[in-house]
Amino acid sequence: MENKKEMRTWLDDFKLDHPLVIAGPCSAETEEQVLKIAHELKNSDVSIFRAGIWKPRTRPGGFEGVGAIGLKWLQKAKAETGLLMATEVANAAHVKLALEHDIDVLWIGARTTVNPFAVQEIADALEGTDKIVLVKNPVNPDLALWIGGVERLYKANIKKLGVIHRGFSTYEKTKYRNIPEWQIPIDLQNRFPDLPLICDPSHITGKRDMIQEVSQQALDMNFDGLIIETHIDPDNAWSDAAQQVTPTTLKQIFEDLKVRKETESGSEYLSKMNGLRSQIDELDAKILEVLGSRMKVADKIGVLKKENNVAILQNKRWNEILGKMILEGEEKGLSNDFVMHLFKAIHQESINHQEKVVNN
């Protein structure tokens, strides 16, 4: 991936004065449904129309897509609206059919990204293509696996590459369907700044009333675009009904979203910002100093437990700490999710310190 600059040229070709928008139904259901949604989106900020043709389901028995017949509907929608067409591919057979029907954008889903063999099969089938290929993050928060998927495609001489952030699965109950873990796509963006990064707020939230909020968060972090599931009758959609919005709602979201400046400018702004960043730097140093002191206390606790042959993990004590910190965090304006993640990390580091003491 040495010449990463080539990756952004396909995005520049759109010549947009706003972030790229990909929109359309979770699943193509009927020809009429596909055409109606496409026509309602053609005079909007949408540049690419998306529709699932093959739908990987967690359990058998659910709607798994209309199959190849849906590709003909996409062809017709493209001819009538001029929108580019996009769909998900999970194997070489899907790729072959999508290319035969001149689909413009192909994306690899989260369940496929976790399987390097499947990604390699798709890369081989796409070798040298000039189609746009997007890679969704794997189901679990594994940055290396995500990057590996992109690299396999790049080595297959596919230059029009991009990534989609759709959040990560978790056993914890949160307000999200898939937790954003924003730091992971940020890390990817820092490593490959010229790789277009698109946010999928539909799959992150799982709820249509949160689409606006998460879309704005993504734009605030300089994401290059959005992919939003859109349906003429969301409540009766054949798949993922709760997270789809109507074309009218989508257009209102576009009006309400604010695109921030990408660069910092202005002497007064920079002066104030530098002052605030200096404060942040000082506080960060104090946080590390406090955490270092806390771990020294954890080491002493480890010595005491070793002397008295006491187990390292004390669940009752840990739950008391977590509950107390969540309450105190709320008083200080910190979200429950943040406090939980922070103190779980601190707790794990404390356990690691104590284990070194006890097992030395």
C-alpha positions as CSV (number, residue, x, y, z in Angstrom):
1,M,0.0,0.0,0.0
2,E,2.9,2.3,-0.7
3,N,1.2,4.6,-3.2
4,K,-1.9,5.3,-1.0
5,K,-2.5,8.6,-2.7
6,E,-4.1,6.8,-5.6
7,M,-6.9,5.6,-3.4
8,R,-8.4,9.0,-2.9
9,T,-8.5,9.9,-6.6
10,W,-11.8,8.0,-7.1
11,L,-13.4,10.0,-4.3
12,D,-12.1,13.2,-5.9
13,D,-13.6,12.2,-9.2
14,F,-17.1,12.8,-7.7
15,K,-16.2,16.6,-7.4
16,L,-18.6,17.0,-4.5
17,D,-18.9,20.0,-2.2
18,H,-20.2,17.8,0.6
19,P,-19.3,14.3,2.0
20,L,-20.0,11.3,-0.2
21,V,-23.4,9.8,0.5
22,I,-24.4,6.2,-0.2
23,A,-28.1,5.4,0.5
24,G,-30.8,2.9,-0.3
25,P,-32.6,-0.1,1.3
26,C,-31.0,-2.7,3.4
27,S,-32.4,-5.2,1.0
28,A,-33.7,-5.1,-2.5
29,E,-37.2,-6.5,-2.1
30,T,-39.1,-5.8,-5.3
31,E,-38.3,-4.0,-8.6
32,E,-41.0,-1.4,-7.7
33,Q,-39.5,-0.8,-4.3
34,V,-35.9,-0.4,-5.7
35,L,-37.0,2.0,-8.5
36,K,-39.2,4.1,-6.2
37,I,-36.5,4.7,-3.6
38,A,-33.9,5.4,-6.3
39,H,-36.1,8.0,-8.0
40,E,-36.8,9.7,-4.6
41,L,-33.0,9.9,-3.9
42,K,-31.8,11.0,-7.4
43,N,-32.2,14.7,-6.7
44,S,-30.4,14.8,-3.4
45,D,-26.9,14.6,-2.0
46,V,-26.9,10.8,-2.7
47,S,-24.3,9.8,-5.3
48,I,-24.4,6.0,-4.9
49,F,-27.5,3.8,-4.5
50,R,-27.0,0.8,-2.2
51,A,-29.2,-2.3,-1.9
52,G,-28.4,-5.8,-0.5
53,I,-28.9,-8.6,-3.0
54,W,-27.5,-11.4,-0.9
55,K,-28.1,-11.0,2.9
56,P,-26.0,-13.0,5.3
57,R,-28.2,-13.9,8.3
58,T,-27.0,-14.9,11.7
59,R,-29.5,-17.7,11.9
60,P,-31.2,-19.8,9.1
61,G,-34.7,-19.1,8.1
62,G,-34.5,-15.3,7.8
63,F,-34.8,-13.4,4.5
64,E,-31.4,-13.9,2.7
65,G,-32.0,-11.6,-0.2
66,V,-33.7,-11.9,-3.6
67,G,-30.5,-13.0,-5.3
68,A,-29.3,-12.3,-8.9
69,I,-32.7,-11.0,-10.1
70,G,-32.1,-8.0,-7.9
71,L,-29.1,-7.0,-10.0
72,K,-31.3,-6.4,-13.0
73,W,-33.4,-4.0,-10.8
74,L,-30.2,-2.1,-10.0
75,Q,-29.3,-1.9,-13.6
76,K,-32.7,-0.4,-14.4
77,A,-32.5,2.0,-11.5
78,K,-29.1,3.2,-12.8
79,A,-30.4,3.7,-16.3
80,E,-33.4,5.7,-15.0
81,T,-31.7,7.9,-12.4
82,G,-28.0,8.0,-13.3
83,L,-27.0,7.0,-9.7
84,L,-24.1,4.6,-9.3
85,M,-25.1,1.2,-7.9
86,A,-23.6,-0.6,-4.9
87,T,-24.1,-4.0,-3.3
88,E,-22.4,-6.4,-0.9
89,V,-20.4,-9.4,-2.1
90,A,-19.4,-12.3,0.0
91,N,-17.7,-14.7,-2.4
92,A,-16.3,-15.1,-6.0
93,A,-19.7,-16.1,-7.4
94,H,-21.3,-12.8,-6.1
95,V,-18.4,-10.8,-7.6
96,K,-18.8,-12.5,-11.0
97,L,-22.6,-11.7,-11.1
98,A,-22.1,-8.2,-9.9
99,L,-19.5,-7.5,-12.6
100,E,-21.6,-9.0,-15.3
101,H,-24.4,-6.6,-14.3
102,D,-21.9,-3.6,-14.2
103,I,-22.4,-2.8,-10.5
104,D,-20.2,0.2,-9.8
105,V,-19.4,-0.3,-6.1
106,L,-18.9,-3.6,-4.2
107,W,-18.5,-3.8,-0.5
108,I,-17.3,-6.6,1.7
109,G,-19.4,-7.1,4.8
110,A,-18.3,-7.4,8.4
111,R,-18.9,-11.1,8.6
112,T,-16.7,-11.6,5.5
113,T,-13.9,-9.4,6.6
114,V,-13.2,-11.7,9.5
115,N,-12.3,-14.5,7.1
116,P,-9.0,-13.9,5.3
117,F,-9.7,-16.8,3.0
118,A,-13.0,-15.3,1.8
119,V,-11.4,-11.9,1.3
120,Q,-8.6,-13.4,-0.7
121,E,-11.2,-15.2,-2.9
122,I,-12.9,-11.9,-3.5
123,A,-9.6,-10.2,-4.2
124,D,-8.7,-12.8,-6.8
125,A,-12.1,-12.5,-8.5
126,L,-11.7,-8.7,-8.6
127,E,-8.0,-8.5,-9.6
128,G,-7.3,-5.4,-11.6
129,T,-10.9,-4.2,-11.6
130,D,-11.6,-0.4,-11.9
131,K,-14.7,-0.8,-9.7
132,I,-14.8,0.9,-6.3
133,V,-14.3,-1.7,-3.5
134,L,-15.1,-0.9,0.1
135,V,-14.2,-3.0,3.1
136,K,-16.4,-2.9,6.3
137,N,-14.6,-3.4,9.6
138,P,-14.7,-6.9,11.0
139,V,-17.3,-7.8,13.5
140,N,-14.9,-7.7,16.4
141,P,-12.6,-4.7,17.1
142,D,-9.5,-6.0,15.3
143,L,-7.7,-3.2,13.4
144,A,-5.0,-5.6,12.0
145,L,-7.7,-7.8,10.4
146,W,-9.4,-4.8,8.9
147,I,-6.1,-3.5,7.4
148,G,-5.3,-7.0,6.2
149,G,-8.5,-7.1,4.2
150,V,-7.6,-3.9,2.5
151,E,-4.1,-5.0,1.8
152,R,-5.2,-8.2,0.1
153,L,-7.3,-6.1,-2.3
154,Y,-4.5,-3.6,-2.9
155,K,-2.2,-6.5,-3.8
156,A,-4.7,-7.6,-6.3
157,N,-4.1,-4.3,-8.1
158,I,-7.4,-2.8,-7.0
159,K,-6.8,0.9,-6.6
160,K,-10.2,2.3,-5.9
161,L,-10.4,1.2,-2.3
162,G,-12.1,2.6,0.8
163,V,-13.3,1.4,4.2
164,I,-16.7,1.5,6.0
165,H,-16.9,1.8,9.8
166,R,-20.1,0.0,11.0
167,G,-19.2,-0.5,14.6
168,F,-18.3,-3.6,16.6
169,S,-20.3,-6.4,18.3
170,T,-20.3,-6.5,22.0
171,Y,-22.0,-8.6,24.7
172,E,-22.5,-5.5,26.8
173,K,-25.9,-3.7,26.7
174,T,-25.4,-0.2,25.2
175,K,-27.5,2.3,23.4
176,Y,-25.8,1.1,20.1
177,R,-26.5,-2.0,18.1
178,N,-22.7,-2.1,17.4
179,I,-20.5,0.1,19.6
180,P,-18.5,2.7,17.6
181,E,-15.1,2.4,19.2
182,W,-14.2,5.5,17.3
183,Q,-10.5,5.2,18.2
184,I,-10.1,2.2,15.9
185,P,-11.2,4.0,12.6
186,I,-9.2,7.0,13.8
187,D,-6.1,4.8,14.1
188,L,-6.7,3.4,10.7
189,Q,-7.2,7.0,9.3
190,N,-4.0,8.1,10.9
191,R,-2.1,5.2,9.3
192,F,-3.7,5.6,5.9
193,P,-4.9,9.2,5.6
194,D,-5.6,8.9,1.9
195,L,-7.9,5.8,2.3
196,P,-11.5,7.1,2.1
197,L,-13.3,6.4,5.3
198,I,-17.1,6.1,5.3
199,C,-19.4,5.8,8.4
200,D,-22.4,3.4,8.5
201,P,-24.6,5.0,11.2
202,S,-27.4,2.6,10.4
203,H,-25.5,-0.4,11.7
204,I,-23.8,1.4,14.5
205,T,-27.1,2.6,16.0
206,G,-29.7,0.1,14.9
207,K,-32.2,2.9,15.5
208,R,-33.4,5.4,13.0
209,D,-33.7,8.2,15.6
210,M,-30.0,8.0,16.3
211,I,-28.8,8.3,12.7
212,Q,-28.5,12.1,12.8
213,E,-26.4,12.1,16.0
214,V,-23.9,9.5,14.8
215,S,-23.6,10.9,11.3
216,Q,-22.7,14.3,12.9
217,Q,-20.1,12.6,15.1
218,A,-18.5,11.0,12.0
219,L,-18.4,14.2,10.1
220,D,-16.9,16.0,13.2
221,M,-14.0,13.4,12.9
222,N,-13.5,14.1,9.2
223,F,-15.0,11.0,7.8
224,D,-15.3,11.2,4.0
225,G,-18.8,10.0,3.7
226,L,-21.9,8.2,5.0
227,I,-23.8,5.0,4.0
228,I,-27.4,5.2,5.3
229,E,-30.1,2.6,4.9
230,T,-33.2,4.2,3.3
231,H,-36.6,2.7,2.6
232,I,-40.0,4.0,1.4
233,D,-41.7,2.1,4.2
234,P,-39.1,1.3,6.9
235,D,-41.5,-0.2,9.4
236,N,-42.4,-3.0,6.9
237,A,-38.9,-3.5,5.5
238,W,-38.0,-7.2,5.0
239,S,-34.7,-6.7,7.0
240,D,-33.3,-4.3,9.6
241,A,-36.6,-2.3,9.7
242,A,-35.7,-0.4,12.9
243,Q,-32.6,1.3,11.5
244,Q,-33.9,2.5,8.1
245,V,-35.1,6.0,7.4
246,T,-37.4,7.4,4.7
247,P,-36.0,9.4,1.8
248,T,-37.7,12.5,3.2
249,T,-36.1,12.0,6.6
250,L,-32.7,11.4,4.9
251,K,-33.0,14.7,3.1
252,Q,-33.8,16.5,6.3
253,I,-30.7,14.8,7.9
254,F,-28.6,16.3,5.1
255,E,-30.0,19.8,5.8
256,D,-29.3,19.5,9.5
257,L,-25.7,18.1,9.3
258,K,-22.9,20.5,9.7
259,V,-19.6,19.9,7.9
260,R,-16.7,21.3,9.9
261,K,-13.6,23.0,8.5
262,E,-10.8,20.5,7.8
263,T,-7.9,22.9,8.6
264,E,-7.2,25.2,11.5
265,S,-6.7,28.9,10.6
266,G,-6.9,32.3,12.1
267,S,-4.4,33.8,14.6
268,E,-7.0,34.3,17.3
269,Y,-8.4,30.8,16.9
270,L,-4.9,29.2,16.9
271,S,-3.9,31.2,20.0
272,K,-6.9,30.1,22.0
273,M,-6.6,26.5,20.7
274,N,-2.9,26.3,21.6
275,G,-3.7,27.5,25.1
276,L,-6.4,24.9,25.6
277,R,-4.2,22.2,24.2
278,S,-1.5,23.1,26.7
279,Q,-4.0,22.6,29.5
280,I,-4.9,19.2,28.0
281,D,-1.2,18.2,27.9
282,E,-0.7,19.2,31.5
283,L,-3.8,17.3,32.6
284,D,-2.8,14.2,30.6
285,A,0.6,14.2,32.4
286,K,-1.2,14.4,35.7
287,I,-3.5,11.5,34.7
288,L,-0.5,9.3,34.0
289,E,1.1,10.3,37.2
290,V,-2.0,9.4,39.2
291,L,-2.4,6.1,37.4
292,G,1.3,5.3,38.1
293,S,0.7,6.0,41.8
294,R,-2.4,3.8,41.7
295,M,-0.5,0.9,40.3
296,K,2.2,1.2,43.0
297,V,-0.7,0.8,45.5
298,A,-1.9,-2.2,43.5
299,D,1.6,-3.7,43.8
300,K,1.4,-3.4,47.6
301,I,-2.1,-5.0,47.6
302,G,-0.5,-7.9,45.6
303,V,2.2,-8.4,48.2
304,L,-0.5,-8.4,51.0
305,K,-2.6,-11.0,49.1
306,K,0.4,-13.2,48.4
307,E,1.4,-13.1,52.1
308,N,-2.2,-14.1,53.1
309,N,-2.8,-16.5,50.1
310,V,-5.8,-14.5,48.9
311,A,-7.2,-14.6,45.4
312,I,-6.3,-11.7,43.2
313,L,-9.8,-11.1,41.8
314,Q,-12.3,-9.9,44.3
315,N,-15.6,-9.5,42.4
316,K,-17.6,-7.9,45.2
317,R,-14.9,-5.2,45.7
318,W,-14.7,-4.7,41.9
319,N,-18.4,-4.2,41.5
320,E,-18.5,-1.8,44.4
321,I,-15.8,0.3,42.7
322,L,-17.4,0.3,39.3
323,G,-20.9,1.2,40.7
324,K,-19.4,4.1,42.7
325,M,-17.3,5.4,39.8
326,I,-20.3,5.4,37.4
327,L,-22.3,7.5,39.8
328,E,-19.4,9.9,40.4
329,G,-18.7,10.0,36.7
330,E,-22.3,11.1,36.0
331,E,-21.9,14.0,38.5
332,K,-18.9,15.1,36.5
333,G,-20.6,14.9,33.1
334,L,-19.0,11.6,32.1
335,S,-21.0,9.0,30.2
336,N,-21.5,5.5,31.7
337,D,-19.9,3.9,28.7
338,F,-16.7,5.9,29.1
339,V,-16.4,5.3,32.8
340,M,-17.0,1.6,32.4
341,H,-14.3,1.3,29.7
342,L,-11.9,3.4,31.6
343,F,-12.2,1.6,34.9
344,K,-12.2,-1.9,33.2
345,A,-8.9,-1.0,31.7
346,I,-7.5,0.3,35.0
347,H,-8.8,-2.8,36.8
348,Q,-7.2,-5.1,34.2
349,E,-3.9,-3.3,34.6
350,S,-4.2,-3.6,38.4
351,I,-4.7,-7.3,38.1
352,N,-1.7,-7.6,35.8
353,H,0.4,-5.8,38.4
354,Q,-0.8,-8.1,41.2
355,E,-0.3,-11.2,39.2
356,K,3.3,-10.3,38.6
357,V,3.8,-9.8,42.4
358,V,1.9,-13.0,43.4
359,N,3.5,-15.2,40.8
360,N,7.0,-13.9,41.1
